[in-house]
């Protein structure tokens, strides 16, 4: 195989093939991945490629995240790219999907062939990636995880899921809501379990009785949120006054269910999201959400990795950086306290 052959098979120019092999900027991640896939499948291994695979001519970082249909991950990647690009680094992106999460695991395994300089891995589903993360550690390659990987000692950038959920629930309780339904994430998700714990802890602190019916398994997509919200909002006698959603995508689905049932947000039902993706700002009404600043998470993960590549032991000597969350109040929550005050005065 020649560079011209690879160019033809990839649908790019010979110059682009050499740019990819040398790790030069100016090539889109999609094109870069397509060229490397062709190289791997057809065995093009001249001296330059060998050097690139050994990391001698390449400044490539492996990035492994969840489903790119989730805007949270696209914003994280945007943050990573904004830091790596000025330093001349490019990233090879691999991800799973909601329908087939094992694709991310298979893709992760294929990264080993490239001898990448370092890795940034979203550890939300760390059990899928455990053996690969251990391989990265054993190979002494710099590694930063987004969220902690249970049982694995890694440099980490994370946010506090449990406290975030507790703070979001506190907010709803403080403005007078007592009938709250928590639309939770997938059963397999450690993140979902932490957010349920935060929800329950807040109820206990406010002396509100917890009932099993207050948690509804929703998944993490907008269609999951739609189905779960449709279920809990259809019962007019026991309808919750507020929905606490495990992420903003689920909240988007809950909006659709509420509108379909003829319910006004927030007059008839209040909705709070989690993550803080940009889409929440333009929803009607704008979504109140617990923001964890996904772009900032990506930027800080990339900064920590660059520090490791430069020979440091974590950014400023730390192995863990916790991004502080913030409740972004918009227009999707009704303050029931004023309603109670008006009834008492009448």
N, C-alpha and C positions, 0 to 999 in steps of 0.2 A: 504494500500500500504506500502511496505517495501522498504528499500534502495536497496535491491537485485532486487525487481520488477522494480524500476526506472532504475537501471543499465541495466537490460535486455531490457527494452523498448527503452532505449537511445542508446543501442549498445556499452556500455562502462563497465568498471569494477566498482564494489562496492566502491573501493578505490577512483576512479575518482569522483563518486557521492559525497562522503564526502569532497573531495578536493574542488569541486565546491561550496558546501554548506558553507564550512568554508572560502571561498574566498582565498584559497591558490594559489600561482603562479604555473606556469608549465602546465596549461591547456589552450589549444588554445581557442581563442574567439568563434570559430565555435562550438567546443565541449561544451564549457560552456553554450552557448546559447541553444544548443539542450537539455542539461540536464535540464536547468531551464524551457524550454518549456514543457518538459515531466512532471516535478514536478507540474507546474501550471495546466496542462490539467488533471492530474490524482489525484490531491489532496493529495500529500504526504506532511504532515505537522507535523513532529515530533518536539520535543522541539528545536533541533538544527536549523532546518529550520525556525521556528518561530523567533528565535534569529537573524538569518541571515536576514530575511525579515525586522526586526526592526532595522537593521544596527548595532546590538550589536556584532555580530561575523563576519561581512562582511566589506570589504573595496572595495565596488563596486561603480563605477561611471557610470551614464547613459550618453551615447554619441549618439546624434541624428544628422545625416547629410543627404545630398542629395544622388543622385545616385552613388553607388560605382563603376560604370563603368567609372565615371569621375576620372581620375588620380589625379585631384586636391584634392579630398576628401581622397583618399588613402594616399596621402602625408601628409595631415592634421592629419589624424589618426595616422600615423607613428610618427609624432611629439608629439602627445598627449601621445602615449604609451611610448615613450622614457623618458618622465618625470614621469608618474604615476608608471611605473614598479619599479624603484629603491626605491620608497616609500612604496612598498607593495600593491599598489592599482591595481585593475583590472577594465576593462570597459565592460559594456554590450552595444553592438553596435546595433543601429537600423537605418534604412535608407529607403527612398523612392526610386522610379525608375523614369526615364524619362517618361516611358509609364504609370506608375501608381503612381504619387506623393503622393496620399492619403495614400499609404501603410505606409509612414513615420509617418503620423498623427495617424493612427491606432496603430502602434507599440509604439509610444510615450505614448498613453493612457494606454497601457498594462504595461508600466514601473512603474506606480503608485503603483502596487501591491507589489513591491519589497522593498519599503522603502529605496531607494538608498541614499548614503551619499551626493551626489551632482550631478550636471548635467553640461554638455557642449553641447550646442545646436547651430547648424548652422542656423542663422536667415535669410538666404537669401530669404526664402519664409515664412517670419514671420507670415503672415496672416493665414497660415495653422496651425501654432502651438500656436497661441495667447492664446487660453483658457487654454492650457496645461502649457504654460510659466507662466501665471497668477496663476495657481494652485501651481506650484513649488514655486513661490514667497510667496503665502499665507501660504504654509506649512513651510516656513522659511528655506528651504533647500538651500545651496549654489548653485549659478547658474552663469555660464559665457556663454555669447553668442559670436559666431563668426560672426562678422558684427552686427551692431546695429539693434534692433528690434523696428521699428517705433511705438511710443506711449507707449513703455514699458521701465521702468527705470531698466536697467540691467548693470552688470559689463560686459565689452565688449572688445574684441580684434578685431581690424578691419584694413582695408586699405582704402584708398581714391579712390573709383571707378572713380569719376568724374575727379579728378586731374590726375589720371593715364591715363585715356583715352585722356585727353587734352595733356599730355606730349607725348604720343605715336603719336598723330596727329601732334603736333608741330615738332616732329622728321621727319616725312614724308614730311611736308611742307618745313622744313629747308634744306632738300636735293633735293628740286626742284619739288616734286610731287604736282600737282594741281587737277588732275582727280583721286580722291580717293573715293572708295566705302566702306562704313562701314557696315560690316555684323553683325547685331545686335542680341541680345538674345531674349528669349521668351517674348511675349506681357505682361504676368503676372508679369514679373520679375522687381522688383525695381532696382536691379543691372543693368539690361539692360538700364533702363531709365536714370540712372546716367551716364552711359558710353556714351549714345547718346548725353546728354547735354555737356559732356566734349569735344566730337568731334565737335559739333556745335560751342562751345565757342572758340575753337582753330581756326576754319575757320574764324570766325568773327574777331579775333585778328589779323589774317594775311591778312584780307581784301579779302578773297576768298568767292565768292558768294555761299551760300548754296542752293542746290536744293533737292527736295524730293527724286529724283532718286539716290542721294548719300547714302541713307540709305536703306538697304535691309534686311528684316526680315529673320533671318537664324536659330533661335533656339540655342541650345547649344551642339549639338552632331556633330561628324564628318560627318555623313550622311546629317545632316542639312546644314553644311558648304559646302559639295559637291554640293548639289542641288542649293544653293544660288549662289555659285561661278560659277557654270556651266551657270546659267542664265545671270549673268552680264558679263562674259568673252566671251560669244558666239557672242556678237555684236561687230564685228571688228571695225566699224566706231566710236562707242562711248565707246570702251573698256577702263576701268580705268587703269591707270599705277600702281596703288597700291590698295591693299585690307587691311583694318584694321579690324581684326577679334575679336569678342567679347570674345573668349577664344582660347586656344591652340588647343582644339579638333576641333573647327570650322576651324582653320587654316590647320589642317591635311586634312580635307575634301577639302579645297580650293586647296591644293597641288595636290590632286588626280584629281580634275576638270581641273586644268591647264595642268597637264601631259596628260590627255585624249584629250585635245584640241590641243596638240602639242606645248604648250607655255613653254618657258624656264623661270625658276625662278632663278635670278631676271631680266634677260635681257628683257623679254617681260612683266612681271608683278611682282611687289614686294609684299611681304606678311609679315604682322606683327601680332603676336599673343598677348595674354593677359593671364596671370596667372604665367607662368614660370615653367611648369612641366618638369621633367627631359627628357621626350621623345623628346622635342624640340631640344635637343643637337645632337641627332643622325639622324635627318631627313636630306634628301638630296635635297637642301643644308640645313645646320643647320638653325633653325628658329630664327629670331630676334623677341624678345618678351618683353612685359612689365611684369617683374617678381614681384609678390607680396609675394614670399617666403612662400609657403603653409606649409612646415614643421615648419618653424619658428612660423607661426601663431598657429599651433597646440601646439608647445612647450610653447609658452607664455600663451595660454588659460589654459593649464594644470597647469602652475606655479601660475597663478592668482587664480585658483580654490583651489589649495593646500593651498595658503595663507588664503583664506576664511575659509577653513576647520580648519585651525589652529587658527581661531578667529580673523583674520585681516579683515580690511575693504578694500579689493582690494589690489593688489600688490603695496607695498610702498605707500599705502594710496590713490592710484588712482583708479577711476572707469572705465577708458577707456585707452587703449593702442593702438596707431596707428602705424602699421608696415609700414615703409617707402618702397615704391616701387623703382624699378630700371630698366631702359631700358637696356636689354642685347642685344648688337649689335652682330649679327652673319653674315650670308651670304645670307639672303633672301631679302635684300633691295638694289636696284640700286641707286646710287647717280647720279641724273640727272643734277646736276650743272656742272659736268665735261663735260657732253655731250654738254651742251649749250656753254661752253667756247670753245670747239673744233670747233663747227659750226661757232662761231663768228670769230675765227682765220683763217678759211679757205677762 
